[in-house]
Amino acid sequence: MAVMPTTHLTDKTLIITGAAGGFGSLLCRDAIAGGARVAALDVDAAALDELAVELAAGDSLITVTTDVRDLVAMHDAVAATVGAFGRVDVLVNNAGTMPLAFLADHAEAAEAWSRCIDVNLKGVLNGMIAVHDQMCDQGQGHIVNLSSIYGNAPVVGAAVYGATKAAVNVMSEAFRVETQGKIKITIVKPTGVPATGLGAGVINPEAVVGILGQNAGEYGAVFAALREGRVDDVDLDEESIGYAVLDPKHIVDQILHAIAQPLGVSVGDITIRATGDRYIL
């Protein structure tokens, strides 16, 4: 769904990490449709090439193969963006992994947990560091950090993932206070969005019980039906109060809503959920 151009999005330069898949690619598409210029960052060079072909956005898009875990690489990506577009108005720290698992799964999960910390926590910090001086020199900027409802409270099965998202919340708020009047900060907390591909990183599928609690059995049936192509139309109808499977486009819409505010207006913290998603946080 294309975003209607607004004076507050048109001609803005966005850096988007994790841009080659999930709602990162949708965000690139709709931001460009709204008149923005985009630097798409991802560790997957081939996927970035595919994104460039798909969007065919000409001078409105550059792609930069970047590992957010590498601070030097993030600085280089910012420099490439400034070289192409002259400035950086918005950084969207979107790259992330979700290796849900119990502590008892440590033999299988330890390596993925380590990478999760590096991407979800250090990657976000690296992004904030990399744009800080450029935005301050410009006299303005906006950082959008993707968090999660998992960061709201500790739950079983998500000790590491939830901790990284809680850390993103704390860093973002501390950074907001430090840079008031210079850099706007927005924290975005989606609930479960199957179509983003994050679920592919889950180590133990049973670990979702922590965020579903008493609704685990019921919502498990919804996911099973979704996988088998027989999900109830109500679960997929965004006009229904029972809407249960959030489409990534709704996250994109709200991120762009936050970005498209007047310079003096900041959307600080936003949660996007399907009304019938059964998550307890």
C-alpha positions in Angstrom: 0.0 0.0 0.0 1.7 3.2 -1.2 2.0 6.1 1.2 0.5 9.4 0.2 3.3 12.0 -0.2 3.5 14.6 2.6 5.6 17.6 3.0 7.2 16.0 6.1 8.3 12.9 4.2 9.2 14.2 0.8 12.9 14.7 0.2 13.9 13.2 3.5 16.9 10.8 3.4 16.4 7.6 5.3 18.9 4.9 6.2 17.1 1.6 6.8 19.0 -1.5 8.2 17.7 -5.0 7.6 16.3 -3.5 4.4 16.4 -6.5 2.1 13.6 -8.5 3.7 10.6 -8.5 6.0 9.0 -5.1 6.6 12.4 -3.5 5.9 11.9 -3.9 2.2 8.3 -2.7 2.5 9.5 0.3 4.3 12.0 1.1 1.6 9.2 0.8 -1.1 6.7 3.0 0.7 9.2 5.6 1.9 10.3 6.1 -1.7 6.7 6.1 -2.9 6.1 8.9 -0.3 8.9 11.0 -1.8 11.9 10.0 0.4 15.4 8.9 -0.6 16.6 5.7 0.9 19.9 4.0 1.7 19.1 0.4 2.1 21.5 -1.5 4.3 21.6 -5.3 4.8 24.3 -8.0 5.3 22.9 -9.9 2.4 24.3 -8.4 -0.8 22.3 -10.6 -3.2 19.1 -9.7 -1.5 19.9 -6.0 -1.8 20.5 -6.5 -5.5 17.1 -8.1 -5.8 15.6 -5.2 -3.9 17.1 -2.6 -6.2 15.8 -4.5 -9.2 12.4 -4.8 -7.7 12.0 -1.2 -6.6 13.7 0.3 -9.7 13.8 3.6 -7.8 16.6 5.2 -9.8 18.4 8.0 -7.9 16.1 7.6 -4.9 17.8 4.4 -3.7 21.3 3.3 -2.9 22.1 -0.1 -1.5 25.0 -0.7 0.9 26.1 -4.1 2.0 26.6 -3.6 5.8 26.9 -5.7 8.9 25.3 -3.7 11.7 27.6 -5.5 14.2 30.6 -3.7 12.6 30.8 0.0 13.8 33.3 0.9 11.1 31.0 -0.5 8.4 28.1 1.5 9.8 30.2 4.7 9.7 31.1 3.8 6.1 27.4 3.3 5.3 26.5 6.7 6.7 29.3 8.3 4.7 28.0 6.6 1.5 24.6 8.0 2.3 25.8 11.5 2.8 27.9 11.2 -0.4 24.8 10.2 -2.4 22.1 12.3 -0.8 24.0 15.1 1.1 22.5 14.3 4.5 20.8 11.7 6.8 17.4 12.7 8.2 16.3 9.4 9.6 17.9 6.2 10.7 15.6 3.2 11.1 17.4 0.5 13.1 15.3 -2.4 11.8 17.8 -5.3 11.6 17.2 -8.0 14.2 17.0 -11.7 15.1 14.6 -13.6 17.4 16.2 -16.8 18.7 13.5 -17.8 21.2 14.6 -20.7 23.4 14.6 -21.9 26.9 17.8 -22.0 29.0 17.7 -25.7 28.8 18.2 -25.3 25.0 21.6 -23.7 25.5 23.5 -26.2 23.5 21.5 -25.4 20.4 20.9 -21.7 21.2 24.1 -20.2 22.6 25.6 -19.2 19.3 22.3 -17.7 18.1 21.9 -15.8 21.4 25.3 -14.3 21.0 24.5 -13.1 17.5 21.1 -11.8 18.8 23.0 -9.6 21.3 25.4 -8.4 18.7 22.7 -7.5 16.1 19.7 -6.4 18.3 21.7 -4.5 20.9 25.2 -3.6 19.6 23.8 -3.2 16.1 21.3 -0.6 17.3 24.0 1.2 19.3 26.3 1.2 16.3 23.7 2.8 14.2 23.0 5.5 16.8 26.7 6.2 17.1 27.3 6.3 13.4 24.6 8.9 12.7 25.1 11.0 15.8 27.7 13.5 14.6 26.1 13.9 11.2 22.7 14.6 12.6 24.1 17.0 15.2 26.1 18.9 12.5 22.9 19.2 10.5 21.1 20.5 13.6 18.4 17.9 13.4 17.7 14.2 12.9 15.4 11.3 13.8 16.2 7.8 14.9 13.6 5.0 14.8 14.5 1.9 16.9 12.6 -1.3 16.4 11.9 -2.9 19.7 9.2 -5.4 20.6 6.5 -6.1 23.1 9.0 -8.7 24.4 10.9 -5.8 25.8 8.0 -4.8 28.1 8.6 -7.6 30.7 10.6 -10.8 31.2 8.9 -13.9 30.0 10.0 -17.5 29.8 11.4 -18.6 26.5 12.7 -15.1 25.5 15.3 -14.3 28.1 17.9 -13.1 25.6 15.7 -11.7 22.9 13.6 -9.8 25.5 16.7 -8.5 27.2 18.0 -7.1 23.9 14.7 -5.3 23.3 14.5 -4.0 26.8 18.0 -2.6 26.3 16.9 -0.9 23.1 14.1 0.8 25.1 16.5 2.0 27.8 19.1 3.2 25.3 16.5 5.0 23.2 15.0 6.8 26.2 18.4 7.8 27.5 19.5 9.0 24.1 16.3 11.0 23.7 17.0 12.9 26.9 20.6 13.6 25.9 19.7 14.9 22.4 16.4 16.8 23.1 16.1 19.6 20.6 18.6 17.9 18.2 17.6 14.3 17.4 14.1 12.8 17.7 13.8 9.2 19.0 10.9 6.8 18.3 10.6 3.4 19.7 8.4 1.0 17.7 7.1 -2.1 19.4 5.4 -4.6 17.1 3.7 -7.7 18.3 4.0 -11.0 16.4 4.1 -10.5 12.7 4.5 -13.9 11.0 5.2 -12.5 7.5 8.3 -10.6 8.5 10.5 -13.8 8.6 11.7 -13.2 12.2 10.1 -16.5 13.2 12.7 -18.3 11.1 15.2 -17.6 13.9 13.2 -19.3 16.6 15.3 -22.2 18.2 12.5 -23.9 20.1 8.9 -23.3 18.9 7.6 -24.1 22.3 9.3 -21.0 23.7 6.5 -18.8 22.4 4.5 -19.9 25.4 5.9 -17.1 27.5 4.3 -14.3 25.4 1.0 -16.2 24.9 0.4 -17.5 28.4 -3.1 -18.8 28.8 -3.8 -18.2 25.1 -1.0 -20.5 23.8 -3.2 -23.4 22.8 -5.8 -21.2 21.1 -3.3 -19.1 19.2 -1.2 -22.1 18.4 -4.3 -23.4 16.5 -4.4 -20.1 14.5 -0.8 -20.5 13.5 -1.3 -24.1 12.5 -4.2 -23.1 10.4 -2.2 -20.3 8.8 0.6 -22.8 7.9 -1.9 -25.1 6.3 -3.7 -22.4 4.4 -7.1 -22.9 6.2 -7.0 -19.9 8.6 -10.4 -18.3 9.4 -11.1 -15.2 7.3 -11.8 -13.3 10.5 -8.2 -13.8 11.6 -7.0 -12.2 8.4 -9.6 -9.4 8.1 -8.1 -6.1 9.3 -11.6 -4.7 9.5 -12.6 -7.3 12.0 -12.2 -6.9 15.8 -10.9 -10.5 15.7 -8.0 -9.7 13.4 -5.2 -11.9 14.7 -2.4 -12.1 12.1 -0.9 -8.6 11.7 0.2 -7.7 8.2 3.6 -6.0 8.0 2.2 -3.1 6.1 0.6 -1.8 9.3 4.0 -1.6 11.0 5.3 0.2 7.9 2.4 2.7 8.0 3.0 3.6 11.6 6.8 4.0 11.2 6.2 6.3 8.3 3.5 8.1 10.3 6.1 8.8 13.0 8.7 9.9 10.4 6.2 12.2 8.6 5.4 14.4 11.7 6.4 18.0 11.7 10.0 18.6 12.9 8.8 19.8 16.3 6.5 16.8 16.9 8.0 13.5 18.1 6.1 10.2 18.3 8.1 8.7 21.2 6.8 5.2 21.7 4.3 3.3 19.6 2.9 -0.3 19.9 1.3 -1.9 16.8 -0.8 -5.0 17.4 -3.7 -6.9 15.8 -6.7 -6.5 18.1 -7.1 -10.3 18.3 -3.5 -11.4 18.5 -3.7 -13.1 21.9 -0.3 -11.8 23.1 -0.4 -11.0 26.8 2.3 -8.3 27.0 
